[in-house]
Amino acid sequence: MPDTSRRSYASLFRTREFTPLFLSTAANVAAQTVSGLALGTLVFRATNSPLLSAVSMFGPALAQVVGATFFLSAADRLPPRATLVGLSLGFALTTAALALPGLPVWGMLAVVLVKGLIASVGGGVRWGLLTEILTRDGYLTGRSLFNMMHGLLQIAGYAVGGVLVVLLSPRLCLLLAAGLYATAACVALRLSRRPPRTAGRPSVRATWRANAVLFSSRPRRHLYLALWLPNGLVVGCESLYVSYDPRAAGTLFACAALGMLAGDVTVGRLLPAGTRPRLGVPLLVLLATPYLVLVLRPPLPLTAVLVAVASVGFGATLVQQERLIALTPDELSGHALGLHSSGMLTLQGVAATLAGTVAQFTSPATAMTVMALASLTVTLTLTAVSRRDAADGGLLPTRAAVRSA
């Protein structure tokens, strides 16, 4: 079988519609990075609470469970271009609202949850459209490039955003982010008009029916849990960077993004197709293990290295997504990827809240170690459960299963 993942990154930009989708997503990521750091800093200055700071940065993810439960059928039943433009404009308005002077912390958190509700359909629309633009064979390479862009913009966004928050103010940074969201909407207008992937109106019943179909398969269930839980718990560690070291939070976020970039390049471009499937679980182990050291409060340079090394493990997501696409019918591709995105972001929000709560009663360093131990436990448990009565080895496929795939 040819290794279609070796398709060059440059060739992707010669594919019609890839460039506007890529640039629109990039503007959204930049806006999300700057606004998240600015809002987390604003809330921490006002409350001195690790919990509220973590929730303000990752709280939008908590609303994703509502979207996944009630609205996700819209991912395949709405025209992609109009939906992406509308989502970006919604983000621009809500982010600008966060910059209003005098807005109380509870008001900020309410707006944050509204943002999450708006975003609940976005992942399914965007990644479902990517499977149409590139076809399934090109999805892994394309998604790898999107992840690399995400990592690079996080590095730049957290570094620049950290400086701007100190030199200017968090509220001005929020207005800058609102402008970036508006730019994303304008770029998305360059996409072609496409009909919805599936006929019918979005509805709660259609969402539940598709969710039931996706979860009816045991291998898909294990894949979803592996996509949601281990990395969600590690994002709980990341949500404490501001309270762990307020002055170095931008540096730690940038190092995490650098590690994620390295993992995506390795999985998306360097590893052969026959090797990738068996590295999903080892990468999840790598994702959590370095955070166990932070309970010792190592110096900042070592902490930065540990964070970067751990984040290489996020490359496991590409391995699991590739298998999820292979196990999903075409007409449910947007819904399946949207369910992955919504579930992942929801668990990240839950983990951020849990990590902030533990930090509130202990310390950020202790909470990071607790979350990392939980992530490792979940990874090893899921691996063992998925292998029971699974001819292909489950989340850790046998060599024979990989060769025959």
TORGULUM-630247 format. One record per residue (C-alpha): residue in three letters; chain; x, y, z. Coordinates in nm, 4 decimals. Layout:
! residues N
   residuo   cadena          X          Y          Z
       ALA        A          X          Y          Z
...
This chain:
! residues 405
   residuo   cadena          X          Y          Z
       MET        A     0.0000     0.0000     0.0000
       PRO        A     0.1516     0.3387    -0.0917
       ASP        A     0.2269     0.5779     0.1908
       THR        A    -0.0036     0.8628     0.0924
       SER        A     0.0918     1.0546     0.4046
       ARG        A     0.4214     1.1417     0.2327
       ARG        A     0.2392     1.3878     0.0069
       SER        A     0.4377     1.7117     0.0236
       TYR        A     0.3131     2.0058     0.2249
       ALA        A     0.3771     2.2381    -0.0702
       SER        A     0.1414     2.0378    -0.2904
       LEU        A    -0.1433     2.1023    -0.0456
       PHE        A    -0.1415     2.4728    -0.1314
       ARG        A    -0.1897     2.3852    -0.4970
       THR        A    -0.5179     2.2198    -0.4019
       ARG        A    -0.8142     2.4484    -0.4608
       GLU        A    -0.9684     2.5899    -0.1415
       PHE        A    -0.6948     2.4598     0.0876
       THR        A    -0.5256     2.8001     0.1187
       PRO        A    -0.8322     3.0021     0.2290
       LEU        A    -0.9303     2.7305     0.4781
       PHE        A    -0.5733     2.7239     0.6117
       LEU        A    -0.5416     3.1034     0.6422
       SER        A    -0.8845     3.1458     0.7995
       THR        A    -0.8042     2.8799     1.0564
       ALA        A    -0.4672     3.0427     1.1231
       ALA        A    -0.6324     3.3766     1.2019
       ASN        A    -0.8727     3.1991     1.4377
       VAL        A    -0.5868     3.0219     1.6166
       ALA        A    -0.3901     3.3450     1.6564
       ALA        A    -0.6970     3.5178     1.7975
       GLN        A    -0.7715     3.2320     2.0354
       THR        A    -0.4115     3.2251     2.1616
       VAL        A    -0.3863     3.5969     2.2306
       SER        A    -0.7346     3.6230     2.3816
       GLY        A    -0.6848     3.3180     2.6057
       LEU        A    -0.3628     3.4486     2.7581
       ALA        A    -0.5047     3.8000     2.7968
       LEU        A    -0.8239     3.6787     2.9622
       GLY        A    -0.6430     3.4362     3.1935
       THR        A    -0.4108     3.7161     3.3050
       LEU        A    -0.6998     3.9611     3.3505
       VAL        A    -0.8958     3.7186     3.5681
       PHE        A    -0.5908     3.6145     3.7735
       ARG        A    -0.5066     3.9791     3.8456
       ALA        A    -0.8632     4.0426     3.9573
       THR        A    -0.9092     3.7296     4.1707
       ASN        A    -0.5654     3.5775     4.2433
       SER        A    -0.7425     3.2436     4.1890
       PRO        A    -0.5754     2.9590     3.9944
       LEU        A    -0.9171     2.7983     3.9481
       LEU        A    -1.0869     3.1019     3.7930
       SER        A    -0.7807     3.1770     3.5786
       ALA        A    -0.7798     2.8218     3.4415
       VAL        A    -1.1564     2.8237     3.3806
       SER        A    -1.1397     3.1598     3.2022
       MET        A    -0.8784     3.0256     2.9580
       PHE        A    -1.0270     2.6821     2.8984
       GLY        A    -1.3894     2.7408     2.9990
       PRO        A    -1.5187     2.7612     2.6391
       ALA        A    -1.4417     2.3927     2.6141
       LEU        A    -1.6948     2.3151     2.8874
       ALA        A    -1.9790     2.4255     2.6589
       GLN        A    -1.8645     2.1826     2.3894
       VAL        A    -2.0517     1.8977     2.5584
       VAL        A    -2.3772     2.0879     2.5021
       GLY        A    -2.3017     2.1262     2.1327
       ALA        A    -2.1958     1.7632     2.0966
       THR        A    -2.5194     1.6535     2.2599
       PHE        A    -2.7695     1.8801     2.0837
       PHE        A    -2.6230     2.0598     1.7800
       LEU        A    -2.3472     1.8476     1.6261
       SER        A    -2.5619     1.7165     1.3408
       ALA        A    -2.5251     2.0671     1.1946
       ALA        A    -2.1610     1.9842     1.1083
       ASP        A    -2.2758     1.7800     0.8062
       ARG        A    -2.6089     1.9557     0.7445
       LEU        A    -2.5063     2.3218     0.7031
       PRO        A    -2.3181     2.4835     0.4107
       PRO        A    -1.9525     2.4966     0.5232
       ARG        A    -1.8570     2.8444     0.3971
       ALA        A    -2.1490     3.0301     0.5548
       THR        A    -2.1052     2.8407     0.8793
       LEU        A    -1.7330     2.9149     0.9122
       VAL        A    -1.7891     3.2851     0.8357
       GLY        A    -2.0690     3.3057     1.0917
       LEU        A    -1.8638     3.1311     1.3603
       SER        A    -1.5701     3.3701     1.3177
       LEU        A    -1.7981     3.6730     1.3377
       GLY        A    -1.9567     3.5318     1.6527
       PHE        A    -1.6126     3.4917     1.8080
       ALA        A    -1.5223     3.8490     1.7136
       LEU        A    -1.8309     3.9909     1.8867
       THR        A    -1.7954     3.7864     2.2052
       THR        A    -1.4222     3.8573     2.2352
       ALA        A    -1.4840     4.2292     2.1948
       ALA        A    -1.7473     4.2025     2.4698
       LEU        A    -1.4835     4.0575     2.7058
       ALA        A    -1.2834     4.3800     2.6687
       LEU        A    -1.5653     4.5992     2.8032
       PRO        A    -1.4423     4.8026     3.1035
       GLY        A    -1.6148     4.7159     3.4281
       LEU        A    -1.7336     4.3734     3.3131
       PRO        A    -1.7355     4.1572     3.6303
       VAL        A    -1.5566     3.8246     3.6452
       TRP        A    -1.8854     3.6310     3.6459
       GLY        A    -1.9842     3.8213     3.3307
       MET        A    -1.6549     3.7269     3.1651
       LEU        A    -1.7105     3.3602     3.2473
       ALA        A    -2.0630     3.3772     3.1054
       VAL        A    -1.9305     3.5198     2.7774
       VAL        A    -1.6613     3.2512     2.7748
       LEU        A    -1.9274     2.9806     2.7926
       VAL        A    -2.1196     3.1464     2.5071
       LYS        A    -1.8008     3.1337     2.2990
       GLY        A    -1.7722     2.7638     2.3678
       LEU        A    -2.1305     2.7054     2.2607
       ILE        A    -2.0655     2.8890     1.9330
       ALA        A    -1.7533     2.6807     1.8766
       SER        A    -1.9210     2.3452     1.9371
       VAL        A    -2.0019     2.2934     1.5677
       GLY        A    -1.6855     2.4508     1.4257
       GLY        A    -1.4516     2.1518     1.4468
       GLY        A    -1.6861     1.9213     1.2610
       VAL        A    -1.7502     2.1762     0.9847
       ARG        A    -1.3813     2.2604     0.9380
       TRP        A    -1.2366     1.9087     0.9456
       GLY        A    -1.5234     1.7594     0.7496
       LEU        A    -1.4558     2.0195     0.4796
       LEU        A    -1.0874     1.9272     0.4880
       THR        A    -1.1733     1.5646     0.4044
       GLU        A    -1.3648     1.6938     0.1003
       ILE        A    -1.0879     1.9273    -0.0153
       LEU        A    -0.8032     1.6766     0.0239
       THR        A    -0.9930     1.3426     0.0240
       ARG        A    -0.9256     1.0866     0.2952
       ASP        A    -0.5847     0.9910     0.1564
       GLY        A    -0.4567     1.3427     0.2032
       TYR        A    -0.6264     1.4125     0.5361
       LEU        A    -0.3377     1.3072     0.7628
       THR        A    -0.0841     1.5253     0.5813
       GLY        A    -0.3247     1.8182     0.5725
       ARG        A    -0.4209     1.7844     0.9379
       SER        A    -0.0521     1.7549     1.0270
       LEU        A     0.0137     2.0861     0.8524
       PHE        A    -0.2795     2.2463     1.0348
       ASN        A    -0.1402     2.1198     1.3644
       MET        A     0.2038     2.2560     1.2778
       MET        A     0.0495     2.5931     1.1997
       HIS        A    -0.1380     2.5748     1.5289
       GLY        A     0.1874     2.5079     1.7139
       LEU        A     0.3827     2.7843     1.5392
       LEU        A     0.1100     3.0393     1.5970
       GLN        A     0.0844     2.9391     1.9602
       ILE        A     0.4592     2.9863     1.9980
       ALA        A     0.4402     3.3294     1.8373
       GLY        A     0.1051     3.4167     1.9936
       TYR        A     0.2019     3.3328     2.3494
       ALA        A     0.5418     3.4977     2.3126
       VAL        A     0.4055     3.8158     2.1542
       GLY        A     0.0884     3.8052     2.3614
       GLY        A     0.2885     3.7769     2.6823
       VAL        A     0.4830     4.0894     2.5892
       LEU        A     0.1713     4.2802     2.4826
       VAL        A    -0.0152     4.1908     2.8019
       VAL        A     0.2718     4.3381     3.0060
       LEU        A     0.3421     4.6432     2.7875
       LEU        A    -0.0160     4.7318     2.6921
       SER        A    -0.3080     4.5749     2.8755
       PRO        A    -0.5133     4.2528     2.8630
       ARG        A    -0.8172     4.4439     2.7342
       LEU        A    -0.6291     4.5882     2.4376
       CYS        A    -0.5069     4.2372     2.3581
       LEU        A    -0.8676     4.1162     2.3591
       LEU        A    -0.9618     4.3849     2.1059
       LEU        A    -0.6682     4.2762     1.8900
       ALA        A    -0.7971     3.9190     1.9053
       ALA        A    -1.1463     4.0351     1.8033
       GLY        A    -0.9922     4.1972     1.4947
       LEU        A    -0.8156     3.8705     1.4083
       TYR        A    -1.1443     3.6810     1.4301
       ALA        A    -1.3045     3.9328     1.1936
       THR        A    -1.0122     3.8820     0.9536
       ALA        A    -1.0727     3.5057     0.9656
       ALA        A    -1.4340     3.5626     0.8603
       CYS        A    -1.3250     3.7717     0.5610
       VAL        A    -1.0752     3.5091     0.4460
       ALA        A    -1.3342     3.2304     0.4782
       LEU        A    -1.5472     3.4131     0.2191
       ARG        A    -1.2912     3.2982    -0.0411
       LEU        A    -1.4060     2.9378     0.0029
       SER        A    -1.6370     2.7990    -0.2635
       ARG        A    -2.0031     2.7494    -0.1915
       ARG        A    -2.0604     2.3826    -0.1171
       PRO        A    -2.3814     2.2019    -0.0312
       PRO        A    -2.4082     2.0247     0.3050
       ARG        A    -2.2538     1.6764     0.3124
       THR        A    -2.5783     1.5222     0.4367
       ALA        A    -2.9375     1.6056     0.3481
       GLY        A    -3.1849     1.7040     0.6152
       ARG        A    -3.2169     1.9730     0.8792
       PRO        A    -2.9936     1.9807     1.1878
       SER        A    -3.1814     1.8501     1.4887
       VAL        A    -3.1285     1.7072     1.8334
       ARG        A    -3.2676     1.3725     1.7151
       ALA        A    -3.0244     1.3580     1.4214
       THR        A    -2.7356     1.4420     1.6563
       TRP        A    -2.8284     1.1669     1.9008
       ARG        A    -2.8814     0.9158     1.6210
       ALA        A    -2.5381     0.9825     1.4683
       ASN        A    -2.3711     0.9759     1.8100
       ALA        A    -2.5315     0.6377     1.8769
       VAL        A    -2.4049     0.5022     1.5441
       LEU        A    -2.0513     0.6216     1.6112
       PHE        A    -2.0447     0.4773     1.9624
       SER        A    -2.1964     0.1452     1.8539
       SER        A    -1.8517     0.0311     1.7394
       ARG        A    -1.6215    -0.0886     2.0190
       PRO        A    -1.2993     0.0159     1.8396
       ARG        A    -1.4409     0.3656     1.7785
       ARG        A    -1.5423     0.3950     2.1449
       HIS        A    -1.1892     0.3174     2.2561
       LEU        A    -1.0473     0.5611     2.0019
       TYR        A    -1.2714     0.8425     2.1235
       LEU        A    -1.1751     0.7828     2.4857
       ALA        A    -0.8071     0.7763     2.3906
       LEU        A    -0.8515     1.1006     2.1952
       TRP        A    -1.0349     1.2738     2.4806
       LEU        A    -0.9041     1.1636     2.8192
       PRO        A    -0.5216     1.1389     2.8317
       ASN        A    -0.4489     1.4652     2.6504
       GLY        A    -0.7400     1.6414     2.8216
       LEU        A    -0.5856     1.5656     3.1603
       VAL        A    -0.2473     1.6974     3.0434
       VAL        A    -0.4139     2.0167     2.9196
       GLY        A    -0.5227     2.0493     3.2829
       CYS        A    -0.1513     2.0791     3.3606
       GLU        A    -0.1139     2.3485     3.0949
       SER        A    -0.4064     2.5454     3.2364
       LEU        A    -0.1982     2.6096     3.5502
       TYR        A     0.0971     2.7769     3.3784
       VAL        A    -0.0270     3.1242     3.4732
       SER        A    -0.0615     3.0390     3.8421
       TYR        A     0.2533     2.8192     3.8410
       ASP        A     0.4707     3.1099     3.7252
       PRO        A     0.2753     3.4235     3.6206
       ARG        A     0.5765     3.5988     3.4656
       ALA        A     0.6908     3.2946     3.2671
       ALA        A     0.3494     3.1640     3.1552
       GLY        A     0.4005     3.2852     2.7981
       THR        A     0.7350     3.1046     2.7838
       LEU        A     0.5851     2.7781     2.9074
       PHE        A     0.2955     2.7973     2.6617
       ALA        A     0.5407     2.8673     2.3794
       CYS        A     0.7581     2.5689     2.4779
       ALA        A     0.4511     2.3454     2.4888
       ALA        A     0.3558     2.4620     2.1400
       LEU        A     0.7120     2.3963     2.0186
       GLY        A     0.6963     2.0391     2.1473
       MET        A     0.3573     1.9875     1.9854
       LEU        A     0.4999     2.1130     1.6562
       ALA        A     0.7869     1.8635     1.6782
       GLY        A     0.5438     1.5796     1.7456
       ASP        A     0.3214     1.6718     1.4518
       VAL        A     0.6132     1.6951     1.2100
       THR        A     0.7456     1.3595     1.3278
       VAL        A     0.4122     1.1789     1.2967
       GLY        A     0.2855     1.3613     0.9886
       ARG        A     0.5993     1.3602     0.7748
       LEU        A     0.8831     1.1518     0.9164
       LEU        A     0.7254     0.8273     1.0357
       PRO        A     0.6384     0.5644     0.7721
       ALA        A     0.2792     0.4430     0.7584
       GLY        A     0.3751     0.1020     0.8949
       THR        A     0.5252     0.2504     1.2100
       ARG        A     0.2644     0.5091     1.3075
       PRO        A    -0.0153     0.2867     1.4441
       ARG        A     0.2063     0.1286     1.7120
       LEU        A     0.3356     0.4625     1.8432
       GLY        A     0.0009     0.6035     1.9571
       VAL        A     0.0227     0.4606     2.3089
       PRO        A     0.3956     0.5352     2.3664
       LEU        A     0.3314     0.8963     2.2645
       LEU        A     0.0484     0.9220     2.5193
       VAL        A     0.2856     0.7935     2.7870
       LEU        A     0.5427     1.0552     2.6846
       LEU        A     0.2714     1.3224     2.7022
       ALA        A     0.2241     1.2838     3.0781
       THR        A     0.5510     1.1523     3.2202
       PRO        A     0.7649     1.4730     3.2258
       TYR        A     0.5007     1.6568     3.4321
       LEU        A     0.5664     1.4183     3.7224
       VAL        A     0.8918     1.6064     3.7859
       LEU        A     0.7251     1.9446     3.8373
       VAL        A     0.6250     1.8590     4.1933
       LEU        A     0.9937     1.9210     4.2752
       ARG        A     0.9685     2.2793     4.1400
       PRO        A     1.2715     2.2573     3.9078
       PRO        A     1.4257     2.5819     3.7773
       LEU        A     1.2516     2.7515     3.4878
       PRO        A     1.4909     2.6334     3.2094
       LEU        A     1.4411     2.2681     3.3085
       THR        A     1.0661     2.3186     3.3448
       ALA        A     1.0535     2.4633     2.9932
       VAL        A     1.2427     2.1618     2.8526
       LEU        A     1.0135     1.9163     3.0346
       VAL        A     0.7041     2.0922     2.9003
       ALA        A     0.8404     2.0846     2.5435
       VAL        A     0.9334     1.7146     2.5617
       ALA        A     0.5943     1.6218     2.7042
       SER        A     0.4083     1.8066     2.4301
       VAL        A     0.5726     1.5925     2.1614
       GLY        A     0.3271     1.3296     2.2838
       PHE        A     0.0338     1.5241     2.1397
       GLY        A     0.1379     1.3651     1.8092
       ALA        A    -0.0621     1.0614     1.9261
       THR        A    -0.3762     1.2489     1.8211
       LEU        A    -0.2802     1.2250     1.4533
       VAL        A    -0.2307     0.8489     1.4838
       GLN        A    -0.5723     0.8053     1.6417
       GLN        A    -0.7477     1.0416     1.3998
       GLU        A    -0.6137     0.8489     1.1020
       ARG        A    -0.7664     0.5293     1.2382
       LEU        A    -1.0938     0.7044     1.3266
       ILE        A    -1.1321     0.8287     0.9678
       ALA        A    -1.0714     0.4759     0.8386
       LEU        A    -1.3458     0.3393     1.0660
       THR        A    -1.6088     0.6060     0.9849
       PRO        A    -1.8589     0.6192     0.6937
       ASP        A    -1.8147     0.9146     0.4553
       GLU        A    -2.1541     1.0663     0.5351
       LEU        A    -2.0612     1.0915     0.9043
       SER        A    -1.7066     1.2212     0.8623
       GLY        A    -1.7839     1.5764     0.9729
       HIS        A    -1.9937     1.4556     1.2647
       ALA        A    -1.7274     1.2052     1.3716
       LEU        A    -1.4478     1.4626     1.3628
       GLY        A    -1.6713     1.7185     1.5298
       LEU        A    -1.7497     1.4706     1.8069
       HIS        A    -1.3776     1.4151     1.8524
       SER        A    -1.3131     1.7897     1.8647
       SER        A    -1.6051     1.8694     2.0960
       GLY        A    -1.5334     1.5812     2.3296
       MET        A    -1.1649     1.6653     2.3436
       LEU        A    -1.2296     2.0321     2.4203
       THR        A    -1.4952     1.9436     2.6778
       LEU        A    -1.2566     1.7135     2.8608
       GLN        A    -0.9904     1.9831     2.8432
       GLY        A    -1.2297     2.2261     3.0104
       VAL        A    -1.3258     1.9704     3.2751
       ALA        A    -0.9590     1.8907     3.3370
       ALA        A    -0.8709     2.2597     3.3638
       THR        A    -1.1451     2.3025     3.6239
       LEU        A    -1.0301     1.9935     3.8130
       ALA        A    -0.6659     2.1008     3.7996
       GLY        A    -0.7540     2.4487     3.9200
       THR        A    -0.9531     2.3015     4.2090
       VAL        A    -0.6645     2.0771     4.3161
       ALA        A    -0.4242     2.3714     4.2874
       GLN        A    -0.6568     2.5847     4.4972
       PHE        A    -0.6208     2.3428     4.7899
       THR        A    -0.2584     2.2340     4.7324
       SER        A    -0.0327     2.4109     4.4815
       PRO        A    -0.0081     2.4382     4.1013
       ALA        A     0.2982     2.2107     4.0964
       THR        A     0.1212     1.9405     4.2980
       ALA        A    -0.1905     1.9662     4.0829
       MET        A     0.0160     1.9221     3.7652
       THR        A     0.1658     1.6010     3.9026
       VAL        A    -0.1768     1.4689     4.0037
       MET        A    -0.3167     1.5343     3.6552
       ALA        A    -0.0164     1.3683     3.4902
       LEU        A    -0.0584     1.0562     3.7064
       ALA        A    -0.4266     1.0436     3.6132
       SER        A    -0.3382     1.0687     3.2435
       LEU        A    -0.0887     0.7823     3.2656
       THR        A    -0.3396     0.5664     3.4534
       VAL        A    -0.6092     0.6268     3.1924
       THR        A    -0.3709     0.5513     2.9033
       LEU        A    -0.2564     0.2198     3.0483
       THR        A    -0.6103     0.1158     3.1448
       LEU        A    -0.7552     0.1971     2.8009
       THR        A    -0.4705     0.0119     2.6306
       ALA        A    -0.5323    -0.3014     2.8359
       VAL        A    -0.9125    -0.2903     2.7897
       SER        A    -0.8906    -0.2314     2.4133
       ARG        A    -0.6699    -0.5385     2.3668
       ARG        A    -0.9228    -0.7790     2.5203
       ASP        A    -1.0739    -0.9982     2.2481
       ALA        A    -0.9372    -0.7593     1.9808
       ALA        A    -0.7703    -0.9488     1.6986
       ASP        A    -0.5796    -0.6388     1.5873
       GLY        A    -0.4474    -0.5500     1.9339
       GLY        A    -0.6764    -0.2508     1.9973
       LEU        A    -0.5043     0.0819     2.0680
       LEU        A    -0.1645    -0.0912     2.0482
       PRO        A    -0.2002    -0.2898     1.7231
       THR        A    -0.0013    -0.6063     1.6663
       ARG        A     0.2663    -0.5974     1.3968
       ALA        A     0.0660    -0.8469     1.1928
       ALA        A    -0.2412    -0.6208     1.2048
       VAL        A    -0.0387    -0.3209     1.0911
       ARG        A     0.1152    -0.5140     0.7997
       SER        A    -0.2249    -0.6330     0.6798
       ALA        A    -0.3902    -0.2902     0.7037
